[in-house]
Amino acid sequence: MSELVTVERDDAEAGADVAVVTLKIPAKRNALSLDLREALFQALDTLTADATCRAIVLTGAGGTFCAGG
């Protein structure tokens, strides 16, 4: 994806239908800048178009999910 958002899926396990999307700007508490929103939308668009993805978990790096916009 980008350096702002990562997507992890374990294709070798039975749980490959679950994707973990991590916001990756811990120094700014993962605040939703325009760049971060664009990267997040791109990741979510890709995952929602994938019929094998049944669940998406959103998380944030550095102990904070998201500080807002």
Secondary structure, 3 states (H helix, E strand, C coil): CCCCEEEECCCCCHHHHEEEEEECCHHHCCCCCHHHHHHHHHHHHHHHCCCCCCEEEEEEHHHCCCCCC
